[in-house]
Amino acid sequence: MLRLSFRTSKKNQDIIREAEGFFQNKGLETKEKGDCCLQMEGGGGYVRVDIVEAKDREVILETREWEYQVKEFAEHHGK
């Protein structure tokens, strides 16, 4: 299991849309989606995205079995 976070100035809806598209392309299915969270599952694991409001939004990613892809997403989508 991996849990990491990054900060961004992007809007919540943009973060959720980008995360959903990124992980759908990897084969995960959306199980829960809201204004500040996203839960996707597939391949025996999951990815959860939570957004905490602040000056710069903090995006918290948690995963099991998708560690490499979560790191890749965070690297390319932060600030």
N, CA and C atoms as a LAMMPS dump frame, in Angstrom:
ITEM: TIMESTEP
0
ITEM: NUMBER OF ATOMS
237
ITEM: BOX BOUNDS ff ff ff
-5.0000000000000000e+02 5.0000000000000000e+02
-5.0000000000000000e+02 5.0000000000000000e+02
-5.0000000000000000e+02 5.0000000000000000e+02
ITEM: ATOMS id mol type element x y z
1 1 1 N 0.842 -1.175 0
2 1 2 C 0 0 0
3 1 3 C 0.887 1.238 0
4 2 1 N 0.469 2.249 -0.73
5 2 2 C 1.208 3.501 -0.832
6 2 3 C 0.246 4.651 -0.613
7 3 1 N 0.721 5.66 0.094
8 3 2 C -0.045 6.891 0.294
9 3 3 C 0.918 8.052 0.088
10 4 1 N 0.585 8.952 -0.827
11 4 2 C 1.425 10.124 -1.068
12 4 3 C 0.537 11.305 -1.409
13 5 1 N 1.128 12.497 -1.413
14 5 2 C 0.345 13.679 -1.733
15 5 3 C 1.192 14.687 -2.493
16 6 1 N 0.505 15.598 -3.156
17 6 2 C 1.162 16.723 -3.814
18 6 3 C 0.215 17.911 -3.759
19 7 1 N 0.767 19.084 -3.959
20 7 2 C -0.029 20.315 -3.959
21 7 3 C -0.193 20.802 -5.393
22 8 1 N -1.335 21.452 -5.634
23 8 2 C -1.62 21.976 -6.958
24 8 3 C -2.546 23.171 -6.846
25 9 1 N -2.527 24.01 -7.844
26 9 2 C -3.449 25.134 -7.896
27 9 3 C -4.625 24.82 -8.83
28 10 1 N -4.646 23.624 -9.385
29 10 2 C -5.734 23.223 -10.278
30 10 3 C -7.049 23.117 -9.512
31 11 1 N -8.144 23.284 -10.217
32 11 2 C -9.472 23.166 -9.624
33 11 3 C -9.796 21.698 -9.355
34 12 1 N -10.653 21.483 -8.349
35 12 2 C -11.041 20.113 -7.982
36 12 3 C -11.535 19.325 -9.185
37 13 1 N -12.44 19.915 -9.965
38 13 2 C -13.029 19.184 -11.094
39 13 3 C -11.973 18.793 -12.119
40 14 1 N -10.945 19.634 -12.289
41 14 2 C -9.874 19.301 -13.229
42 14 3 C -9.026 18.143 -12.709
43 15 1 N -8.733 18.158 -11.429
44 15 2 C -7.947 17.078 -10.823
45 15 3 C -8.687 15.747 -10.941
46 16 1 N -9.971 15.752 -10.581
47 16 2 C -10.776 14.525 -10.636
48 16 3 C -10.857 14.028 -12.084
49 17 1 N -11.111 14.922 -13.025
50 17 2 C -11.212 14.531 -14.438
51 17 3 C -9.897 13.932 -14.942
52 18 1 N -8.77 14.602 -14.612
53 18 2 C -7.464 14.101 -15.052
54 18 3 C -7.152 12.744 -14.431
55 19 1 N -7.424 12.585 -13.14
56 19 2 C -7.149 11.315 -12.466
57 19 3 C -8.017 10.2 -13.038
58 20 1 N -9.286 10.488 -13.234
59 20 2 C -10.185 9.461 -13.758
60 20 3 C -9.749 9.023 -15.156
61 21 1 N -9.426 9.966 -16.011
62 21 2 C -8.971 9.621 -17.363
63 21 3 C -7.671 8.843 -17.346
64 22 1 N -6.727 9.279 -16.521
65 22 2 C -5.426 8.626 -16.428
66 22 3 C -5.584 7.163 -15.996
67 23 1 N -6.35 6.929 -14.931
68 23 2 C -6.462 5.573 -14.399
69 23 3 C -7.436 4.698 -15.197
70 24 1 N -8.408 5.296 -15.883
71 24 2 C -9.251 4.508 -16.79
72 24 3 C -8.404 3.948 -17.921
73 25 1 N -7.465 4.742 -18.404
74 25 2 C -6.572 4.276 -19.469
75 25 3 C -5.673 3.137 -19.012
76 26 1 N -5.52 2.975 -17.7
77 26 2 C -4.721 1.878 -17.149
78 26 3 C -5.582 0.652 -16.846
79 27 1 N -6.916 0.776 -17.022
80 27 2 C -7.806 -0.359 -16.833
81 27 3 C -8.638 -0.344 -15.562
82 28 1 N -8.589 0.73 -14.787
83 28 2 C -9.39 0.805 -13.574
84 28 3 C -10.78 1.324 -13.884
85 29 1 N -11.755 0.947 -13.039
86 29 2 C -13.138 1.386 -13.191
87 29 3 C -13.501 2.297 -12.036
88 30 1 N -14.273 3.347 -12.326
89 30 2 C -14.726 4.279 -11.307
90 30 3 C -15.792 3.614 -10.45
91 31 1 N -15.601 3.631 -9.136
92 31 2 C -16.561 3.055 -8.198
93 31 3 C -17.261 4.135 -7.385
94 32 1 N -16.585 5.273 -7.18
95 32 2 C -17.153 6.376 -6.415
96 32 3 C -16.538 7.665 -6.944
97 33 1 N -17.376 8.7 -7.078
98 33 2 C -16.867 9.959 -7.603
99 33 3 C -17.645 11.104 -6.981
100 34 1 N -16.904 12.113 -6.498
101 34 2 C -17.533 13.292 -5.917
102 34 3 C -16.733 14.523 -6.261
103 35 1 N -17.103 15.645 -5.655
104 35 2 C -16.406 16.901 -5.921
105 35 3 C -14.974 16.904 -5.412
106 36 1 N -14.71 16.098 -4.39
107 36 2 C -13.371 16.127 -3.779
108 36 3 C -12.778 14.735 -3.595
109 37 1 N -13.36 13.732 -4.263
110 37 2 C -12.807 12.379 -4.101
111 37 3 C -13.127 11.508 -5.31
112 38 1 N -12.329 10.471 -5.445
113 38 2 C -12.495 9.517 -6.535
114 38 3 C -11.972 8.171 -6.047
115 39 1 N -12.739 7.119 -6.259
116 39 2 C -12.32 5.763 -5.915
117 39 3 C -12.416 4.928 -7.176
118 40 1 N -11.307 4.286 -7.549
119 40 2 C -11.277 3.435 -8.724
120 40 3 C -10.702 2.078 -8.341
121 41 1 N -11.171 1.039 -9.012
122 41 2 C -10.74 -0.316 -8.696
123 41 3 C -10.457 -1.099 -9.966
124 42 1 N -9.588 -2.097 -9.821
125 42 2 C -9.288 -2.994 -10.921
126 42 3 C -7.965 -3.687 -10.694
127 43 1 N -7.773 -4.805 -11.357
128 43 2 C -6.517 -5.528 -11.275
129 43 3 C -6.151 -5.982 -9.874
130 44 1 N -7.149 -6.21 -9.026
131 44 2 C -6.889 -6.674 -7.668
132 44 3 C -6.505 -5.565 -6.703
133 45 1 N -6.646 -4.312 -7.116
134 45 2 C -6.272 -3.208 -6.24
135 45 3 C -7.186 -2.017 -6.437
136 46 1 N -6.755 -0.884 -5.921
137 46 2 C -7.566 0.32 -6.007
138 46 3 C -6.674 1.564 -6.008
139 47 1 N -7.281 2.672 -6.4
140 47 2 C -6.67 3.993 -6.281
141 47 3 C -7.734 4.91 -5.706
142 48 1 N -7.371 5.648 -4.677
143 48 2 C -8.27 6.636 -4.083
144 48 3 C -7.607 8.006 -4.17
145 49 1 N -8.395 8.992 -4.597
146 49 2 C -7.927 10.368 -4.703
147 49 3 C -8.801 11.221 -3.797
148 50 1 N -8.188 11.93 -2.866
149 50 2 C -8.896 12.865 -1.998
150 50 3 C -8.258 14.232 -2.157
151 51 1 N -9.089 15.269 -2.189
152 51 2 C -8.588 16.635 -2.334
153 51 3 C -8.931 17.41 -1.076
154 52 1 N -7.922 18.026 -0.493
155 52 2 C -8.096 18.851 0.699
156 52 3 C -7.946 20.305 0.284
157 53 1 N -8.967 21.106 0.563
158 53 2 C -8.953 22.516 0.181
159 53 3 C -8.009 23.318 1.07
160 54 1 N -7.22 24.143 0.445
161 54 2 C -6.32 25.087 1.104
162 54 3 C -5.939 26.106 0.042
163 55 1 N -4.974 26.97 0.318
164 55 2 C -4.532 27.933 -0.699
165 55 3 C -4.154 27.182 -1.969
166 56 1 N -3.237 26.254 -1.84
167 56 2 C -2.956 25.283 -2.897
168 56 3 C -3.626 23.995 -2.453
169 57 1 N -4.372 23.392 -3.316
170 57 2 C -5.059 22.155 -2.949
171 57 3 C -4.044 21.041 -2.736
172 58 1 N -4.313 20.229 -1.722
173 58 2 C -3.495 19.049 -1.497
174 58 3 C -4.247 17.848 -2.043
175 59 1 N -3.602 17.121 -2.929
176 59 2 C -4.18 15.921 -3.517
177 59 3 C -3.519 14.73 -2.83
178 60 1 N -4.339 13.912 -2.178
179 60 2 C -3.841 12.74 -1.459
180 60 3 C -4.211 11.502 -2.263
181 61 1 N -3.218 10.715 -2.586
182 61 2 C -3.407 9.491 -3.367
183 61 3 C -3.093 8.292 -2.495
184 62 1 N -3.968 7.317 -2.528
185 62 2 C -3.744 6.069 -1.794
186 62 3 C -3.994 4.919 -2.753
187 63 1 N -3.168 3.888 -2.666
188 63 2 C -3.318 2.776 -3.604
189 63 3 C -2.847 1.454 -3.023
190 64 1 N -3.347 0.426 -3.623
191 64 2 C -2.822 -0.927 -3.428
192 64 3 C -2.737 -1.532 -4.814
193 65 1 N -1.594 -2.039 -5.172
194 65 2 C -1.304 -2.692 -6.459
195 65 3 C -1.082 -1.732 -7.621
196 66 1 N -1.196 -0.423 -7.429
197 66 2 C -1.021 0.543 -8.505
198 66 3 C 0.004 1.602 -8.116
199 67 1 N 1 1.22 -7.356
200 67 2 C 1.984 2.161 -6.823
201 67 3 C 2.745 2.907 -7.928
202 68 1 N 3.22 2.191 -8.918
203 68 2 C 3.986 2.82 -9.995
204 68 3 C 3.142 3.864 -10.72
205 69 1 N 1.906 3.521 -11.042
206 69 2 C 1.037 4.421 -11.779
207 69 3 C 0.653 5.647 -10.946
208 70 1 N 0.473 5.461 -9.647
209 70 2 C 0.156 6.593 -8.773
210 70 3 C 1.342 7.558 -8.717
211 71 1 N 2.548 7.017 -8.608
212 71 2 C 3.739 7.879 -8.614
213 71 3 C 3.853 8.625 -9.94
214 72 1 N 3.564 7.937 -11.029
215 72 2 C 3.604 8.549 -12.354
216 72 3 C 2.583 9.691 -12.448
217 73 1 N 1.383 9.456 -11.986
218 73 2 C 0.35 10.49 -12.014
219 73 3 C 0.776 11.704 -11.187
220 74 1 N 1.253 11.469 -9.979
221 74 2 C 1.654 12.575 -9.097
222 74 3 C 2.794 13.379 -9.72
223 75 1 N 3.728 12.697 -10.319
224 75 2 C 4.881 13.361 -10.937
225 75 3 C 4.464 14.285 -12.071
226 76 1 N 3.481 13.897 -12.847
227 76 2 C 3.083 14.664 -14.018
228 76 3 C 1.925 15.621 -13.783
229 77 1 N 1.244 15.54 -12.649
230 77 2 C 0.069 16.354 -12.433
231 77 3 C 0.178 17.328 -11.261
232 78 1 N 1.24 17.27 -10.515
233 78 2 C 1.44 18.247 -9.438
234 78 3 C 1.801 19.588 -10.023
235 79 1 N 1.582 20.612 -9.293
236 79 2 C 1.874 22.03 -9.672
237 79 3 C 2.093 22.139 -11.107
